[in-house]
């Protein structure tokens, strides 16, 4: 009997050309893992073919075709829990979409004839994975968050394997056939540049203390407001801290620098502050000692991959408060500090930052703890989890 299961996944000796449907969307947190898993499958089975299923009005409709994959639209909307006139109308529309989804899913499946269907979360993944399971097709799901999403919790009862970013989420899948902790694939550009190289390119001294902050691509009001307070504190205390801040591309923040200047916070011409709507995150994270950010699964995986200490402010506006649970995985491991928005004050925020930048040993230990959480062989784990489903066509 071959012992291939103990080796790094390689192209099978028998040529296998799997046809795979990837389903997931609504946010980049669901779409990017689907694209990454497709690349992992392609690395192991170069002749594989893919069809992505997603909402035609969501982010996946742009990202998937841009990546060069076939995209099939499936209109699915989530139900609103708060009852008012507007949400009643939205729920009626959601019910109509759900009623039509069964026949649409069967049509997609019958036309593409997949060997495997993989869901990565979001409402759109539910109908297609359920339909595939009913039709006897192998299925898998990937859960990015520590607190599992509703769709994946329901699908886990039918899926052949549940892949998880962190083992803490296994408790949400008590009826799953099989659970595997795989980690979350991280973009390859993270880790390609060293701290020394990044600082040299940014013109920052090697021995400097560097803080990076970002509230996601759009930005976050609460983070922007508290970072401004931190800037004021640096200047009042004469702190020599290099700070890189991305305030986001949302239109409400386009005057962020001018607003800070009006408050007496010197940003223009200040070599210690690099403030812009967008930063090169792989390079900025490589250069920093401490990062202040939200708790999206992808961001935390990048923090772990880079081994960086973090102050985490979870968004309270996400489903089932899953960002808080994501962040607590790092805090419980000594790899970061979580401050919920309801508990966030300027004084507490500044004191938390001060406690790190004034204690190099604390920064080092926190960074090492973050690095210890990173699963370095995620592609191999995902390949091995899917191999039995692809190989038993």
C-alpha positions in Angstrom: 0.0 0.0 0.0 1.3 3.4 -0.9 2.3 5.8 1.9 1.6 8.9 -0.1 -0.7 10.3 2.6 2.4 11.0 4.7 4.2 13.0 2.0 3.8 16.6 0.7 0.9 16.5 -1.8 2.1 15.8 -5.3 0.4 15.3 -8.6 -1.2 11.9 -8.7 0.5 9.2 -10.7 -2.9 8.5 -12.2 -4.0 11.6 -14.0 -7.1 13.0 -12.2 -8.9 15.9 -13.7 -11.5 16.9 -11.0 -14.3 19.3 -11.8 -15.0 21.4 -8.7 -17.7 23.9 -7.8 -16.6 26.6 -5.4 -19.4 28.4 -3.6 -19.1 31.3 -1.2 -19.4 35.1 -1.1 -20.9 38.3 0.2 -17.5 39.5 1.6 -13.8 39.1 0.7 -13.6 36.9 3.8 -15.6 34.2 2.0 -14.4 34.8 -1.5 -10.7 34.9 -1.0 -10.5 31.5 0.8 -12.5 30.0 -2.1 -10.0 31.4 -4.6 -7.1 30.2 -2.5 -8.5 26.7 -2.1 -9.0 26.5 -5.9 -5.3 27.4 -6.4 -4.3 24.7 -3.9 -6.3 22.1 -5.8 -4.9 23.3 -9.1 -1.3 23.0 -7.7 -2.0 19.3 -7.0 -4.3 18.6 -10.1 -3.2 21.0 -12.9 -6.0 19.8 -15.2 -8.8 20.5 -12.7 -11.7 22.7 -13.8 -13.6 25.1 -11.7 -17.0 26.8 -11.6 -17.6 29.4 -8.9 -21.2 30.1 -7.8 -22.0 33.4 -6.2 -24.4 36.3 -5.8 -24.4 38.5 -9.0 -24.7 41.6 -6.9 -21.9 40.9 -4.4 -18.1 41.1 -4.4 -17.6 37.6 -5.8 -19.1 38.7 -9.2 -16.1 41.0 -9.6 -13.3 39.0 -8.0 -13.9 35.6 -9.5 -14.0 36.6 -13.2 -11.0 38.9 -12.6 -9.1 35.8 -11.3 -10.0 34.0 -14.6 -12.6 31.5 -13.4 -16.0 30.7 -14.7 -18.8 32.4 -12.6 -22.4 31.3 -12.3 -24.8 33.6 -10.6 -27.1 32.5 -7.8 -29.4 35.1 -6.3 -29.6 34.5 -2.5 -30.3 37.0 0.2 -30.1 36.7 4.0 -33.2 37.1 6.2 -33.4 40.1 8.5 -34.1 39.4 12.1 -35.3 42.8 13.1 -38.9 43.3 12.0 -39.9 46.5 10.4 -41.6 47.5 7.1 -38.4 47.6 5.1 -37.1 44.3 6.5 -40.4 42.6 5.8 -40.0 43.6 2.2 -36.4 42.3 2.1 -37.4 39.0 3.7 -40.1 38.5 1.1 -37.5 39.0 -1.6 -35.1 36.6 0.3 -37.9 34.0 0.4 -38.5 34.3 -3.3 -34.8 33.9 -4.0 -34.6 30.8 -1.8 -37.7 29.2 -3.5 -36.0 29.6 -6.9 -32.6 28.5 -5.8 -33.3 24.7 -5.8 -33.9 24.5 -9.6 -31.1 26.9 -10.3 -28.6 24.8 -8.3 -29.7 21.6 -10.0 -29.3 23.3 -13.4 -25.7 24.5 -12.5 -24.8 21.0 -11.2 -26.2 19.1 -14.1 -24.5 21.3 -16.6 -21.1 21.4 -15.0 -21.1 17.8 -13.6 -18.8 18.4 -10.6 -16.9 15.7 -8.8 -16.7 17.9 -5.7 -18.6 21.0 -4.3 -16.9 23.2 -1.7 -18.6 25.9 0.3 -16.6 28.7 2.0 -19.5 30.5 3.8 -22.0 33.2 3.1 -25.7 32.6 2.3 -25.0 31.7 -1.3 -23.0 28.6 -0.4 -26.0 26.9 1.4 -28.3 25.9 -1.5 -25.6 24.7 -3.9 -23.8 22.5 -1.3 -27.1 21.1 0.0 -28.2 20.3 -3.6 -24.9 18.6 -4.3 -25.2 16.4 -1.2 -28.7 15.4 -2.1 -27.5 14.4 -5.5 -24.7 12.2 -4.0 -21.8 14.5 -4.9 -18.9 14.8 -2.5 -19.0 18.1 -0.5 -16.7 20.0 1.8 -16.9 23.3 3.7 -14.3 25.7 5.0 -15.0 27.8 8.1 -12.8 30.9 8.5 -13.9 32.1 11.9 -13.6 30.9 15.4 -17.3 31.3 15.9 -18.8 29.3 13.0 -21.3 30.9 10.6 -24.9 29.8 10.4 -24.6 28.5 6.9 -21.6 26.3 7.6 -23.1 25.0 10.8 -26.1 23.8 8.8 -24.0 22.4 6.0 -21.7 20.5 8.3 -24.4 17.9 8.9 -24.2 16.9 5.3 -20.7 17.7 4.2 -18.1 14.9 3.9 -15.5 17.1 5.6 -15.4 20.4 7.5 -12.1 22.3 7.2 -11.5 24.9 10.0 -9.2 27.8 10.4 -8.9 27.2 14.1 -9.7 24.1 16.2 -11.8 26.2 18.6 -14.7 26.1 16.0 -15.1 22.3 16.1 -17.6 22.6 18.9 -20.0 24.2 16.5 -20.0 21.1 14.3 -21.2 18.3 16.6 -22.9 16.3 13.8 -20.1 16.7 11.3 -18.7 13.5 9.7 -15.2 14.7 9.8 -13.5 18.0 11.1 -9.9 19.0 10.1 -8.0 22.0 11.3 -6.3 23.4 8.2 -5.7 27.1 8.9 -6.5 29.8 6.5 -4.4 30.3 3.3 -2.4 33.6 3.5 -1.5 35.6 0.4 2.0 34.7 -0.8 3.3 38.3 -0.6 3.2 38.2 3.2 6.6 37.1 4.4 8.5 37.8 1.2 10.3 40.9 2.7 12.1 41.0 6.0 11.7 43.7 8.7 15.1 45.2 7.8 14.3 45.3 4.1 10.8 46.8 4.7 12.2 49.5 7.0 15.0 50.3 4.5 12.5 50.8 1.7 10.2 52.9 3.9 13.1 55.0 5.2 12.6 53.9 8.9 15.5 53.3 11.2 16.1 49.6 12.0 16.0 50.2 15.8 12.8 52.3 15.7 9.5 51.3 17.3 6.9 51.1 14.5 3.1 50.9 14.9 0.8 50.1 12.1 -3.0 50.7 12.2 -5.8 50.0 9.7 -9.5 49.5 9.9 -9.9 47.5 6.7 -10.0 48.8 3.1 -12.9 51.2 3.8 -11.6 52.3 7.2 -13.3 52.3 10.6 -14.6 55.5 12.4 -13.8 54.3 15.9 -10.3 53.4 15.0 -9.6 56.6 13.1 -10.9 58.7 16.0 -8.7 56.9 18.5 -5.6 56.9 16.3 -6.0 60.7 16.1 -5.9 60.8 20.0 -2.8 58.6 19.9 -1.1 61.0 17.5 -1.8 63.9 19.8 -0.4 61.9 22.8 2.8 61.1 20.8 3.3 64.8 20.2 2.4 66.0 23.7 4.8 63.4 25.2 7.5 63.8 22.6 7.3 60.1 21.7 9.7 58.9 18.9 7.3 56.4 17.5 7.0 55.7 13.7 3.3 55.2 13.0 1.8 54.0 9.7 -2.0 54.5 9.5 -4.5 53.7 6.8 -7.7 55.6 7.4 -9.6 53.9 4.5 -11.2 54.8 1.3 -14.7 55.5 2.6 -15.8 59.0 1.5 -16.4 60.2 5.1 -12.7 59.9 5.8 -11.3 61.6 2.7 -10.5 64.8 4.8 -9.0 62.8 7.7 -5.5 64.4 7.5 -7.0 68.0 7.2 -9.3 67.3 10.2 -6.3 66.1 12.3 -4.4 69.2 11.3 -7.3 71.4 12.4 -7.2 69.8 15.8 -3.5 70.8 16.1 -2.2 67.3 15.2 0.8 67.8 12.9 0.8 65.2 10.1 2.0 67.1 7.0 5.8 67.2 7.1 6.0 64.9 10.1 8.5 62.2 9.3 7.3 60.1 12.2 3.7 59.7 10.8 2.8 58.1 7.5 -1.0 58.6 7.0 -2.9 57.7 3.9 -6.1 56.1 2.7 -4.2 53.0 1.6 -1.0 51.3 2.6 1.0 48.4 1.2 0.0 45.9 4.0 2.6 43.2 3.4 5.4 45.8 3.5 3.9 47.8 6.4 3.3 44.7 8.4 6.8 43.5 7.8 8.1 46.8 9.1 6.0 47.1 12.2 6.3 45.9 15.8 2.7 46.4 16.8 -0.5 46.4 14.7 -3.8 47.9 15.6 -6.7 46.5 13.6 -10.1 44.8 13.3 -10.5 41.0 13.8 -11.3 39.6 10.3 -10.1 36.0 9.9 -7.8 36.9 7.0 -6.2 39.8 8.8 -5.5 37.6 11.9 -4.0 34.9 9.8 -1.7 37.5 8.3 -0.7 38.7 11.7 0.0 35.2 12.8 2.0 34.5 9.6 4.1 37.6 10.2 4.4 37.1 14.0 3.2 40.5 15.1 1.9 41.7 18.4 -1.6 43.2 18.0 -4.3 45.4 19.6 -7.6 44.2 18.3 -10.8 46.1 18.1 -13.5 43.7 16.8 -16.3 45.1 14.7 -19.6 44.8 16.6 -21.6 45.0 13.4 -20.7 41.5 12.0 -22.9 38.4 12.2 -23.0 36.7 15.6 -20.1 39.0 16.8 -17.7 36.6 15.2 -14.8 39.1 15.1 -14.7 39.1 18.9 -14.4 35.4 19.0 -11.6 35.5 16.4 -9.7 38.0 18.4 -10.1 36.1 21.7 -8.1 33.2 20.1 -5.1 35.5 20.0 -5.7 37.1 23.4 -6.1 33.7 25.1 -2.7 32.7 23.6 -1.0 35.8 24.8 -0.7 37.0 21.2 -2.7 40.2 21.4 -5.2 42.3 23.4 -8.9 42.6 22.5 -10.7 45.8 23.3 -14.4 45.8 22.4 -15.9 49.1 21.1 -18.2 49.4 24.1 -15.2 49.4 26.4 -13.0 51.6 24.2 -12.0 55.0 25.6 -9.2 57.2 24.5 -7.4 56.8 27.9 -7.6 53.0 27.8 -6.5 52.8 24.2 -3.5 55.0 24.7 -2.5 53.2 27.9 -2.7 49.8 26.0 -0.5 51.1 23.2 2.0 52.6 25.8 2.2 49.3 27.7 3.6 47.7 24.5 5.8 50.3 23.1 7.5 50.9 26.5 8.2 47.2 27.0 10.3 45.6 24.3 10.2 42.2 26.1 6.4 42.3 26.2 6.3 43.1 22.5 8.7 40.2 21.7 6.7 37.6 23.7 3.4 38.7 22.2 4.9 38.5 18.7 6.3 35.0 19.4 2.9 33.9 20.7 1.3 35.1 17.5 3.8 33.3 15.3 3.2 30.1 17.3 -0.5 30.1 16.3 0.3 30.2 12.6 -0.3 26.9 10.7 2.6 26.8 8.3 1.4 23.9 6.2 -2.1 25.0 5.4 -1.9 24.2 1.7 -0.8 20.6 2.5 -3.6 20.2 5.1 -6.3 21.4 2.7 -4.9 19.1 -0.1 -4.9 16.1 2.2 -8.4 16.8 3.5 -9.7 17.0 -0.1 -7.7 14.2 -1.6 -10.0 11.3 -0.5 -13.0 13.2 -2.0 -11.2 13.9 -5.3 -9.5 10.5 -5.5 -12.8 8.6 -5.0 -14.6 9.9 -8.0 
